[in-house]
Amino acid sequence: MSDYLIQALFAGLEPMRLFFLVVGTVMGIIVGGIPGLTALMLITLTLPLTFYMGDANALSLLIGMYVGGISGGAVTAVVLGIPGTPSSILTTFDGHALAKSGKVEKALAWAVFSSFVGSIISWLFLATVSVPLARLALKFGPFDLFGLCLLALMTIVAVSRGDFLMGLISGFFGVLIAMVGTDPIGGDYRLTFGILDLATGFDVLPVLVGLFAGGSVLSWAFGQEERATKDAEPFSTLSIPIPELIRHTWSLIRSSIIGVAVGILPGIGGNIGSIIAYSAAQAQSREPETFGKGNLDGIIASEAGNNATVGGALIPLIALGIPGSVIDAVLIGALTIHHIQPGPYLFRNNPEIVYVMISAMLLASIVMLGVMWYGSQLVIYLTRVRSSILFPFIAVFSVLGSFALANRWFDVGIMAAFSVLGLIMTMGRVPVAPFVIGVVLGPIVEKYYRVGLMATGGSHLPMLTSPVSALCLLAILALLFWPIYVRHRDKP
Amino acid sequence: MKTTARILGVIALLASFIGTALGADYPQKPIRVIVPLAAGGGSDIFARMLQPGLQQDLGVPVVIVNVPGAGTAIGSRQVLTAGSDGYTVLLNHVALHSLYALGKTDFSYKDFAVVAGTTAVPNMIAVRADSPYKSLADLFGAAKEKPDSIVAGVNIGAPNHLSIALAAARGGGAKFRYVQTGGATQTVTALLGGQAAVGVLTTADAAPFRDTNELRFIAVLDDDRNADYPDVPTAKEQGVDVRMVLDYYWYMPKGTPQERIDRFADALEKLMNDEATRKSLKELLIDPTFTRGKDAEAALAAGLSATQDAAKAAGLGKK
């Protein structure tokens, strides 16, 4: 066992592996930080190049990109309020709010550190209990996943505090937009108005890039920009005071564990780890009204939550050969190309490659922390770049990323349309976040609800008898009615 | 005499133009191969495995372009409407049939110029290793005894659904409870987690679970047993005549000059007979077969008609 742990720690330390790992992590951070480009694109583009590399080097490179890509998104989310990757949507709220109030360094420090803690905690689970956890996760039925995602959808309430009705309407339209495309069951086209290109629906990426990045570009073009800027004062290096760290320890751990759990579960996806962690953070907070206005727990939840899904999603891959996310599916492809058969016997047949993967996850997290912590000087420089230089770049990458998604101009059109919508929403003070959460979660909630009903022959009863879904429904009720109860109790 | 020479000269000149137009010196620029599925998936990896060999033989870059969406409909249609100059190629499998059989596209393989068929990957019916069903008779018997109780995890309307629906219809009309599950990954997850009692996997998809004590394969839906799964009996052996084999076909837009189609098919044929290629395909448990011309057309016709039967059996046929 101790030999196993030593391997899991150090198998990636061979010089060439380490070289590819650092290259991968740095590329991941950069691509992850650019709105419109995602870790998935980077990894799928790199995959053919790894045909000619050794298996351990290839996996070190790809896992570095995975960890770096998820982490890099936080930077643009904090500094520009534009999520670099879809999983950093929620970092824009508190991270960017804090940055706008002049505390860019503090927001960045926490975003980077939380990413690191999320990665490390998920690595601990990956390295120690992956097999039993993967088996346990298989037991979750469609109603359980439905309950969890519905609970996550409650985040709409959390992120639209202040103007609840507007938030609800915004979220509703998000869900509606997500309905366009192909019915998840049976594959009939719906709301496509006979346009075959719409059959894939509105992918999260062009919608998100349009609303956030495109919307910001248009806001700037129309002279409505709101940016976190920093005067020419000298930068202080990132730091986190110990008392602050102690105060937020529980928040870090809770968010990471939620991220791991979401990562392991089949068919939910990484974006949702940060959403659920965020809503848990707010539900537990003593000052929930400060969320979205620069609350540190908000940043922690989002960034620890999304990074922890990386290790979480690797768990079923390593234990059973089942990919926990789209990126993991590509990693499985990488294994097969290198003549390694993923599956329940991966560890028995190719222990060395499992060690390399687990070790790469750990080393990539450490490299990511180092690069982002000390590279932050460079990042903060972004706040000084003139808008007339910065925004054209963002526009170019928004077009590139949307096109690269499926190699078609149609997605660029979608991105452009949502840029206009983003501008209108900002001008009309309609919160964008609930809309995005609706787009991300709507389809999953719908799918698992209907799949659950198919499995039970139309009965809702098992939703209440399965402990996980029952617990989720109970939590939803509590979230809905607790504030009303409190108001009535306080009023005589 | 002079005039004749002039006329001959003009004819020669014209001929060289026609020759160019017909593909005498095809290919001269990069060829795009549209993979209508996501990058990193099985089809994509297959295309990218063949890409270097094709490039070498054809002498021009071969670019793999992923155009995923709507169960391959979007990428396929891009090729349908592309220029018929031999520089746009589609790689697709049985999904092209099932989309048409279900009325989701208004074009079938007949609307393309068929280049060639490569590889064959049969579907298998899978249960969990500790399942009481050891044969199709067990499974269909239980399903007939208690209709609509055994959960079959499938992707509604997709080849895996059609496979088991056709087998059930031809095996005496057993009724399963079909639950939307998805593709190979989701099927494995649902089987191992107990959300589904039966599912369908291709021999390649099932590779991670071959010789493990996790899953049991009770029938292979092909005419002969599969060399990689010698112990799995065919459905035919068990009295159920079903063949559901996922094979990849290469298409060009209708109207592409035959010389260019042949040139690309030659390159594919050479590649599929290449030892190194055969070896790496076999490692993925993909049978490196090759068909072209009349044989390919006949196999496609049989595939489409089986898919239409299956759609009818599943109650999903074109209305």
Interface residues (C-beta under 8 A of the other chain):
Chain A: I43 T44 L45 L47 P48 F51 L138 K139 F140 G141 P142 G181 T182 P184 I185 G186 G187 D188 Y189 L196 D197 A199 T200 P266 G267 L320 G321 I322 P323 V326 A329 V330 G333 T336 I337 H339 Q341 P342 G343 P344 Y345 L346 A406 N407 R408 K447 R450 V451 M454 A455 G457
Chain B: A38 A39 G40 G41 G42 D44 I45 R48 M49 Q51 V65 N66 V67 P68 G69 A70 G71 A73 I74 R77 Q78 L102 K104 D148 V151 I156 G157 A158 R177 Y178 V179 Q180 T181 G182 T185 Q186 V188 T189 L192 G193 G194 Q195 A207 P208 F209 T212 E214 E283 L284 L316
